[in-house]
Structure formats: structure tokens, C-alpha cells
Amino acid sequence: MTLFLFVMTLALTSQEISVAVFYEKKPQGVTITIQKGVYLVYNDYDIIDTLQIGNNISIIKESDYLVYRHKTKAWATNKNIRIVNNTDNAAFFINYSGSIEPARCYEGWIKVKLHEYSVLAVNYVNLDAYVAAIVERLSTGMASEEFFKAQAVMYRTFCLVNYAKHENEGFDLCDGTHCQIYNNKSTNRIIINASKKTSNLVMVDKYQNLLNPVSHLNSGGYTAPSEYVYGVSEPHLKSVKDEFAENGNNYNWKILIPAAEWQSYLINKGIKSAENKLYKQLLIVQQDERLNEFKIDNETISLNTIRTDWGWKSSLFSMSLDKGVITIIGKGNGTGVGLSVESARTMASKGFIYDNILKFYYSDIIITNLNHMNIYSEMLQKVRKEKPL
């Protein structure tokens, strides 16, 4: 009976992922201060110290060793140092040697190891806590819980799509733009609860494949199919008429450019026939749907290329000409593919629940529990291997 309860507890609490923190800094050492809870310190798997609230320790690379210091205690090792929470409600501050940045605060536990010419600090954190931290960093302003639930399912799915991206380095994700910027635990109770209430839920297709949950700020009224931007058609990323976009702060934009400059741009991009056209023949007009390309005679250029080259907010725009000046009236902000964040916020405020929001922007998706997927057993095995029990 005791063994059964132990296994059940592990299965319910061990959906952890490993995230390398200060990954791009390549530090020579770290300092750690316990914010709350009790932590046990292991020299690999042998316990050698206990840390309470307020205790401060340092771990520095010296030659081929890690040197651990806590008060008057100091010792060196060429093994991994694991600092593992002994209580559920535990967190710690961490910073790297020589840093002028504020210390970060994380939940979960930490492993510090030698890594080439630096030390590598890896945070093992509950998946829901990690997701809440990412949602909080990427969300601005207040919103309803349903909006944050939709965001939690999105970013949990994104996390698992990229799971084990750094497997050859001994961890799952990093804290930089290469994966997702992860620089503090979440402190927003609404977001924390939203992540917990959608615990383990992810988006898959009918074959149980995880789906890439791309998003943008505002669709401008029509989302774009994936092939318009990424060149590949994804069944869950189709164009959707989005009536909720007009309530967003990024629904409209406007720019003026000289018509001669626009003509020159087209010619330089290989649209040679633009040289013999009147300015009014070079205008792009989009009304009831998004266009993928602008075509003159038999020559084309993608609107996404235009957006990128000119730095415009979106590829959903129309042009008008007056006295040699082209006025560009644009709608939306971002690629237009997938979920429109401002629209989703509006939908939630109007009473839509999170799964309806997601299914509005992502076609033919299934929201399922990752416990039913092969990746779950892989996560459990990693936890059993790394965490002292």
C-alpha cells in the first residue's frame, strides 16, 4: 500500500522540466538564497547540508572542481551539486557571479554542474509553474481567467513541442530567446490558478501529434494561413475571419511613403515590369480577405516579404495614391498566423471559455491530457534519474 501511494504521488507531482538558467551568460559561479521552504544539498546523490529560509550559499568553478561555500563550511567536488526542496512550497533566489542584474526567483530545485569552461545551473520546475511564469512574462495588463487558461494551454503545448531541445547538453530548455525567456517565477494568482486548472492539458491533432501553437498580437480581422508566412500548410493554421480583432489597441496603423520609392523597391525585388507601370497600377488593395502575393503581369512578391522588408506591423494593408504619395492603411500586428492575442482577450471578456477560444483560432484541434501521451513517461523517467528520492 505504501509503495502504491508513493508511485501515485510521483505520477501526480513529477511533471517537471529542466531549464538552464543564465545559459547565455556562461557564468563562473552562482549564489543562491533560500526564499521559502527547506532545501537539502547533495554532492551528486549524497546529502551533505540543509538550507533554511534566508541561508545563502555560493558555488564557484575553481579549476576542475565546484567549490561550495555556506557560512564556515566549504568543500570541493567534481560531481554535480543538487539543491532539492524538502517541502512543497519552496523557492530560491539565484544570481551569477559578477552580475549587476537583480537576482531571479524560481520554484523547484536546482542542479549545478561543470560545463566546459563555466558552470551550468539547471532549474527543475513543475511544468505548471513554468507555464505560469511564461504566461506572466508575455501577458500585459489584466484579463479574465479564461484568457490566461487559453494562454497556459498554448504555452504548455509550445513547451512540449520544444521539449528536450537541449537534450544533448543534459537539460530540456534554456532561459533565452532560443526557447522561451524565463527569468522569474509567476506571482500573479490569476495566472497561477489558470495554469493549475488546465494542468497537463495540451493541443494535439487527431493522431495525437502535438501542434505548434503560433500566435500574434492582432489579426486585423482575418488570420493568415500558415503557408502565407512559413511556406508550409498546417491543417490547424487556416485563415479565420476574426470579428474580435477590432477591439484591440493594435487593430489599425497608417504609413505614408513616396510612390517613386515604392516603385524602386518593387524593381529591386525583381518585379521588372513595375518600371513601365503607372504608380496607380502598383497599389495593393486587400478588402474581404488576406492576399498572399502581389502580382504584376507574371511577376509576384509575397506580402509577408514586403512586411518584413519595410518593417510594417502586418501584411494586411491597402494602398491609395494622392499627388505622388502612397498612403498605407494597415490592420493588425504580427504575422497573422494562429491565435490573435488581443482578440482572445476580448473573447474571454465576452464570456467565451478557454477551449472555445483555442478552437476558434486553431482548426480541428483536440485538447488532451499529456498523461495519455508517450512524452509523459519520458518525463517521469528523467525525474527518477535526476532527483534524489
C-alpha positions in Angstrom: 0.0 0.0 0.0 2.8 2.4 0.9 4.6 1.7 -2.5 1.3 2.3 -4.3 0.9 5.7 -2.6 4.5 6.6 -3.4 4.1 5.8 -7.1 0.8 7.6 -7.3 2.3 10.7 -5.6 5.2 10.6 -8.0 2.9 10.4 -11.0 0.8 13.3 -9.8 3.7 15.7 -8.9 6.6 14.9 -11.1 5.8 16.5 -14.4 9.0 18.5 -14.2 11.1 20.0 -16.9 14.7 21.2 -16.7 15.6 24.7 -17.7 19.2 26.0 -17.9 19.2 29.5 -16.3 21.8 32.2 -17.2 22.5 29.9 -20.1 23.9 32.6 -22.4 25.9 34.2 -19.6 28.1 31.1 -19.1 28.9 32.1 -15.5 31.8 31.0 -13.4 29.6 30.6 -10.4 26.2 31.2 -8.8 24.9 32.5 -5.5 21.7 31.0 -4.1 19.5 32.3 -1.2 16.5 30.3 0.1 13.3 32.4 -0.2 10.9 29.8 1.4 10.9 26.2 2.4 13.7 23.8 3.3 16.3 22.5 0.8 18.7 19.6 1.1 22.1 19.8 -0.6 23.5 16.7 -2.3 27.0 16.0 -3.5 25.6 14.2 -6.5 23.3 11.8 -4.6 24.9 12.0 -1.1 23.3 14.6 1.3 25.8 16.9 2.9 23.9 20.1 4.0 20.5 21.6 4.8 19.4 25.1 3.9 16.7 27.1 5.7 14.9 30.4 4.8 17.5 33.1 4.4 20.5 30.8 4.1 22.9 32.0 1.4 25.4 29.8 -0.4 27.8 30.1 -3.3 29.1 27.6 -5.8 32.1 28.6 -7.8 34.1 26.9 -10.5 37.8 26.6 -9.5 40.0 24.6 -11.8 38.2 21.3 -12.5 36.1 21.5 -9.3 32.9 23.1 -8.0 33.6 24.8 -4.6 30.5 25.0 -2.3 30.5 27.6 0.5 27.9 28.0 3.2 28.8 30.1 6.3 32.0 28.5 7.6 31.5 25.3 5.6 33.4 24.8 2.3 34.1 21.8 0.2 35.1 20.9 -3.4 33.7 18.3 -5.7 33.9 17.2 -9.3 30.4 15.9 -9.2 27.0 17.6 -9.6 25.6 19.6 -6.7 21.9 19.2 -6.3 19.9 21.6 -4.1 16.5 19.9 -3.7 13.4 21.2 -2.0 12.3 19.1 1.0 8.9 20.9 1.2 6.3 21.5 -1.5 6.0 25.3 -1.1 9.7 26.2 -1.7 11.6 28.8 -3.8 15.0 30.3 -4.0 16.8 33.4 -5.3 19.7 32.9 -7.7 22.2 35.1 -9.4 25.5 34.6 -11.3 29.0 35.7 -10.2 29.7 39.3 -11.1 26.1 40.1 -12.0 24.7 43.6 -11.8 21.2 42.3 -12.5 18.6 41.7 -9.8 18.5 38.1 -8.5 15.9 35.9 -10.0 13.4 33.8 -8.0 12.5 30.3 -9.1 10.4 27.4 -7.7 11.5 23.8 -7.7 15.1 22.7 -7.3 18.5 23.4 -8.9 21.4 21.3 -10.1 24.8 22.9 -10.6 27.4 21.2 -12.8 30.7 21.8 -14.5 30.1 22.6 -18.2 33.1 23.1 -20.4 34.6 26.4 -19.2 31.8 27.6 -17.0 29.1 26.2 -14.6 25.6 25.2 -15.7 22.7 25.9 -13.4 19.6 23.8 -14.3 16.2 24.5 -12.6 13.9 21.5 -12.3 10.5 23.0 -12.1 6.9 21.8 -12.2 5.5 22.2 -15.7 2.5 24.2 -14.5 4.8 26.6 -12.6 7.0 27.0 -15.6 4.0 27.7 -17.8 2.6 30.3 -15.4 6.0 32.1 -15.4 6.0 32.2 -19.2 2.4 33.4 -19.5 3.0 36.2 -16.9 6.1 37.4 -18.8 4.3 37.5 -22.1 1.0 38.9 -20.9 0.4 42.6 -20.2 -2.5 44.1 -18.3 -5.4 42.5 -16.6 -7.5 39.8 -18.2 -10.1 37.2 -17.3 -9.0 33.7 -16.1 -10.3 32.1 -19.3 -7.9 34.2 -21.3 -5.0 33.0 -19.1 -6.2 29.4 -19.3 -6.0 29.6 -23.1 -2.5 31.1 -22.9 -1.5 28.3 -20.4 -2.6 25.5 -22.8 -0.8 27.3 -25.7 2.5 27.7 -23.9 2.4 24.3 -22.3 1.9 22.9 -25.8 4.8 25.1 -27.1 7.0 23.9 -24.3 6.4 20.2 -25.1 6.8 20.8 -28.9 10.3 22.1 -28.0 10.8 19.6 -25.1 14.4 18.2 -25.0 15.6 20.9 -27.4 18.9 20.8 -25.4 18.9 17.1 -24.6 22.5 16.6 -25.8 23.5 19.2 -23.2 21.7 17.4 -20.4 18.6 19.6 -20.0 15.3 20.3 -21.8 15.1 24.0 -22.4 17.1 27.2 -21.9 16.0 30.5 -20.4 16.8 32.6 -23.5 15.1 33.5 -26.8 16.3 30.2 -28.2 13.5 28.6 -26.2 11.4 31.0 -24.0 12.7 33.8 -21.9 12.3 32.5 -18.3 13.6 35.0 -15.7 11.3 34.6 -12.7 8.6 32.6 -11.2 5.0 33.8 -11.6 3.5 35.9 -8.8 0.1 36.6 -10.4 -2.5 34.5 -8.6 -5.0 34.5 -11.6 -2.3 33.2 -13.9 -1.0 30.6 -11.4 -4.6 29.3 -10.9 -5.2 29.3 -14.7 -2.2 27.1 -15.2 -3.2 24.8 -12.4 -6.8 24.5 -13.6 -5.5 23.5 -17.1 -2.8 21.3 -15.7 -1.3 18.9 -18.2 -3.6 20.0 -21.0 -2.1 20.4 -24.5 -3.3 20.7 -28.1 -3.0 17.8 -30.5 -4.3 16.7 -33.8 -6.5 13.6 -34.4 -3.3 11.5 -34.5 -2.2 12.7 -31.1 0.6 14.8 -32.5 1.5 18.0 -30.6 0.7 21.1 -32.6 2.7 24.3 -32.9 0.6 27.0 -31.2 1.8 30.1 -33.1 0.2 33.4 -32.2 0.4 37.1 -33.0 -0.8 40.3 -31.4 -3.7 41.3 -33.6 -5.1 39.7 -36.7 -6.6 42.8 -38.2 -9.9 41.0 -38.9 -8.5 37.9 -40.8 -5.9 35.5 -39.6 -3.4 34.2 -42.2 -2.9 30.5 -43.2 0.5 29.2 -42.3 1.7 28.9 -45.9 1.5 32.7 -46.3 4.2 33.2 -43.8 6.0 29.9 -43.3 5.7 28.4 -46.7 4.1 25.2 -45.3 0.4 24.4 -45.0 -0.5 23.3 -41.5 -4.1 21.9 -41.1 -4.7 23.7 -37.8 -3.4 27.0 -39.0 -6.1 28.1 -41.5 -7.5 31.6 -42.2 -10.3 32.7 -39.9 -12.5 35.8 -40.1 -11.8 37.4 -36.7 -14.5 39.9 -35.7 -13.0 40.3 -32.2 -9.8 42.0 -33.5 -11.2 45.5 -33.9 -11.4 45.9 -30.1 -7.6 45.6 -29.8 -5.2 48.5 -29.4 -3.2 47.3 -32.4 -6.1 46.9 -34.9 -5.1 49.9 -37.1 -1.9 51.5 -38.4 -1.0 54.0 -41.1 2.2 55.0 -43.0 3.0 57.3 -45.9 5.7 56.6 -48.5 6.7 58.3 -51.7 5.3 56.4 -54.7 8.7 56.6 -56.5 10.3 54.9 -53.6 7.7 52.1 -53.7 8.2 51.6 -57.4 12.0 51.5 -56.9 11.6 48.9 -54.2 9.5 46.6 -56.5 12.0 46.8 -59.3 14.9 46.0 -56.9 12.9 42.9 -55.7 12.8 41.6 -59.2 9.4 43.0 -60.3 11.0 44.4 -63.5 7.6 45.2 -65.1 7.0 47.8 -62.4 9.4 50.1 -64.2 6.8 50.6 -67.0 3.7 50.9 -64.8 1.9 54.0 -63.6 2.0 54.5 -59.9 -1.7 53.7 -59.6 -1.0 50.3 -61.1 1.4 49.4 -58.3 -1.1 49.7 -55.5 -2.0 46.7 -53.3 -5.6 46.5 -52.1 -6.9 44.0 -49.7 -10.6 44.1 -48.6 -12.5 41.0 -47.7 -9.6 38.6 -47.2 -5.9 38.4 -46.9 -3.8 38.1 -50.0 -0.6 36.0 -50.2 1.1 37.7 -53.1 1.1 40.9 -55.1 1.2 40.1 -58.8 2.1 42.4 -61.7 1.9 40.6 -65.1 3.7 37.3 -64.4 5.9 38.6 -61.6 5.0 38.2 -57.9 6.2 39.2 -54.4 4.8 37.9 -51.2 3.1 40.3 -48.9 5.0 38.8 -45.9 8.3 39.7 -47.6 7.0 43.3 -48.1 6.0 43.5 -44.4 9.4 42.2 -43.3 11.5 44.4 -45.7 9.6 47.6 -44.7 9.2 46.8 -41.0 5.4 47.2 -41.3 3.2 45.9 -38.4 1.4 43.4 -40.6 0.9 42.1 -44.2 -2.8 43.1 -44.1 -2.9 46.5 -45.7 -4.3 48.5 -48.6 -2.8 51.4 -50.6 -4.1 54.7 -52.0 -2.3 57.3 -54.1 -2.5 61.1 -53.9 -0.1 63.5 -55.5 2.8 61.1 -55.7 2.4 59.8 -52.1 1.1 56.4 -51.2 -0.9 56.0 -48.0 -0.8 52.6 -46.5 -3.7 51.8 -44.2 -2.9 48.6 -42.3 -4.7 46.4 -39.9 -3.3 44.1 -37.3 0.1 43.5 -35.8 2.3 40.4 -36.3 2.3 37.5 -38.8 -1.4 37.0 -38.6 -1.0 33.2 -38.2 -2.7 31.3 -35.4 -4.2 32.9 -32.3 -4.7 36.7 -32.1 -3.8 37.6 -28.6 -5.8 40.8 -28.4 -8.9 39.1 -29.9 -8.6 36.2 -27.4 -8.6 38.7 -24.6 -11.8 40.2 -26.0 -13.4 36.8 -26.4 -12.7 35.9 -22.8 -14.1 39.2 -21.6 -17.3 38.4 -23.5 -17.7 35.1 -21.7 -16.0 32.6 -24.1 -14.3 29.8 -22.2 -10.7 28.9 -23.0 -11.2 25.8 -25.1 -13.7 27.6 -27.4 -11.1 30.4 -27.8 -8.4 28.0 -28.8 -10.7 26.1 -31.2 -11.8 29.3 -32.9 -8.2 30.1 -34.0 -6.8 26.5 -34.3 -8.8 24.3 -36.6 -9.7 20.7 -35.8 -7.6 20.5 -32.6 -8.1 18.2 -29.6 -7.3 19.3 -26.1 -5.9 16.3 -24.3 -4.1 15.4 -21.1 -0.4 14.8 -21.6 -0.7 11.8 -19.2 -2.1 9.9 -22.1 0.9 10.6 -24.3 4.3 8.9 -24.6 6.1 12.0 -23.7 4.7 11.8 -20.2 6.5 8.5 -19.4 9.7 10.1 -20.8 9.4 13.0 -18.4 8.8 10.6 -15.4 12.0 8.6 -16.3 14.1 11.8 -16.4 12.8 12.9 -12.9 13.6 9.5 -11.4 17.1 9.6 -12.9 17.9 13.1 -11.7 16.1 13.8 -8.5 17.4 12.2 -5.2 14.5 10.3 -3.5 
